[in-house]
Amino acid sequence: MSKAKGRSIWWRIHAWAGLKLSLLLAAILATGTFATISTELDWLATPAMRVAPASTPHASWGQLAMSAQSALPESTIRSIVAPPNSRFAAEAWVEQPDGELMRIWLNPYNARVQGIGPWTNIQVMLCEIHRRLLLPNFIGIRLVSAFSLLLTVLVVTGLVSYRRFWRGFFRWPKRRRGNNRQLLGDVHRLLGLWSLWFVALIAMTGFWYLIESLGADAPAASYTGKAVAQMQGFSQLDAQVAAAKAHNPLLEIREIRLPGRAGAPVAIMGQADAILVRDRANTVWIDPASNRVLDSIRGEDLSVHQRISEMADPLHFGTWGGLSTKLLWFCFGLMLTGLSVAGIIVSSLRLHREACAGRQDSSSGLGRVWLQGMGPWAYPALALLTFVGVLVIGYLVGLAPSAAIEW
């Protein structure tokens, strides 16, 4: 009886935490799931991003830069980004004289401009909603990251309250006549067990983001040397790329960041030996005047603190293995979102049954019962999601400014 009572307490904690914060949790999980394939969604929605694979060599970085500059002569090119695979266009990120950020899509084989568009796209929108619910960074990032603690509580309480949970991995849900709640409960438990590793991974990386937001973020590798001469055009960009490749032959260049201020060098970054790191973990800084290597950093030379920080994004969004791992993360993200929704419905059905047993008005729909079950927690969640929805509509119709980018 003591063990059963203990499991009942754990279950009540699980049900309470999952229901009261269900609205925001489901929204964060859903946006994070689609954020993993947001680049591919943009590719589907933007014809200018698509190219036909070719056997010819790629255009040089210098050709891409000059072509982008000719498309918007008054703009300042901030970054040139390589295509993620053979069917994608390369991108140039440029800043207009009024400060507006734009994207220029370039055919990677012949450097021709395929289109020009705004900075804000599906990827930016999904990532910013998932990352901070479009709130100011110091509030939004901490709020969203704190849900990693909720995920941890839900995992622990769910396992403790599920007796002999290890037997449930192959216990397929059974249809019971007139008992949808029990069927959905079985689905909820099955999804929870098979997504355990994924929930743990998302919770750990989310908790790391919370630690970083509280001031324990690792210092990003940056150039700290003396100022260099200002870059003049792109005629020497290919020579600068060659110098970076000579310095680090294993470097697969994914992005070139051009000087954003006077005295800054050219930053050439990408992937090399180190696994599970962002592109910036392998950077070579080049003097734009002399084409000389000023400094460099390699992923394998980072401190433990920096390496953990660089691993967080590839693990959280599944980008470390290309499209295959992104699709895997997307599938498990759908599973995790479905787990949350199934839990919401199970809780609503339980509340509805209790209302009927208590001879209360049983005519309310499940949505109303769910919101009533959330109690006062429903109001700030609805207000916040309404605020996010208004901002999204504003972005779509061009009423809100483009999202900022950190160079």
Residue, then its C-alpha position, 0 to 999 in steps of 0.5 A: m500500500s505504501k508503494a502504491k501510495g507513493r506511485s500515486i503521489w508521483w502520478r499526481i505530480h506528473a499529471w499536475a505539471g503536465l496539465k498546468l503548463s501544457l499549452l506552452l509546452a506543446a507550443i515550444l515542442a511543436t515549433g522546435t520540431f518544425a525548426t529542425i527542418s526549417t531550412e528545408l521548409d524554406w527551400l520548398a516555399t522559396p523557388a529562388m533557393r532551388v538549383a539543379p545539381a550539376s557536375t561542374p565545379h562550384a563558382s569561387w567565393g569571390q565570384l559569389a561575393m561580386s555577383a551579390q554586390s552587383a545585385l544590390p550595389e548600395s548594400t554591405i555584404r555581411s556573410i556568404v553561406a555555402p549551400p547545405n547540399s547540391r540542390f540548394a542555392a548559396e546565400a549572401w546576407v547583406e545590410q541595406p543603407d537603412g539597416e534592413l537585412m536581406r538575403i540574396w540567393l546565388n546559383p553555386y555553379n555559375a554565381r548567378v543571382q536567383g532572387i532577393g528576399p527579406w531576412t525573416n523567413i520560415q527558419v528565422m520565425l520558427c527558431e525565434i518563437h522556439r528560442r524565446l517566444l519572440l520575447p526580449n532575450f533576457i526573458g524569453i530565452r530563460l522562460v523557454s529554457a526553464f521548460s527543460l526542468l519541466l521535461t525532467v520532472l515529467v520524465v522522472t515522475g512518469l517512470v516512477s509512477y509507471r510500474r515496471f515500465w521496462r515491460g511497456f516498450f512492446r506493449w501495443p495499445k489495445r482498443r477498449r470499447g468505450n474507453n478512449r481515455q485508457l487507449l490514449g493513456d496506453v499511447h501516451r506511455l508507449l510514446g514516452l518510453w520510446s522517446l526517453w533518450f530524445v526527451a533526455l537529450i532535449a532536456m539536457t541541452g535545454f538546461w544548458y541553454l538555461i545555464e548560459s542565459l544566467g551568465a555561465d556561457a562559454p566565451a566564443a572564439s573571436y579575433t583579439g589581435k590588432a586592427v587591420a586595413q579595411m577590406q576593399g572589394f572582393s578581388q582578393l577574396d579567393a586568395q584569402v580563401a586559399a590562405a585559409k585552406a593552406h593553413n588548415p587543409l581539412l577545413e570545409i568552408r561553410e561560411i565567410r564573414l566579411p568585416g562588419r566594422a573598420g579594422a576587423p579581419v575576414a573570418i573563414m569558418g566551417q567544419a574540420d576534424a572536430i565533430l558536434v561543433r558549430d561552424r564557428a568552432n573552426t575559424v581562420w582570420i585573414d588580413p584583407a589587405s595582405n591575405r595573411v593568416l592572423d589567427s585561427i581556432r580549431g574545434e579540437d583545441l577548444s576548452v571543455h566549457q567551449r566544446i560543450s557550448e558548441m555541441a549544444d545546437p547540433l545536438h538540440f536540433g539534430t544538424w550534426g549529421g545533415l538531412s538524415t539526422k534532421l529528419l530523425w530529430f523531426c520524427f522524434g519531435l513529432m513523437l514528443t509533441g504527440l506525447s504532450v497532446a495525448g497527455i492533454i487529452v487524457s487529462s481532459l478526459r479524466l477531468h470530464r469523467e470526474a465532473c460527470a461523477g460529481r454530477q456537475d455540468s458534463s456538456s462542456g467540450l474537452g477544450r473547455v474542460w482542459l482550460q478549466g483544468m489549467g486554472p489560472w495558468a491558462y491566462p498568461a499562457l493564452a496571452l503570451l501565445t496570442f502576443v506571439g501570434v500577433l507578432v507573426i502576423g505582423y512579420l508576414v504582412g511586413l508591419a514588424p521589422s526584420a529580426a536582428i542578427e548577431w555578427 
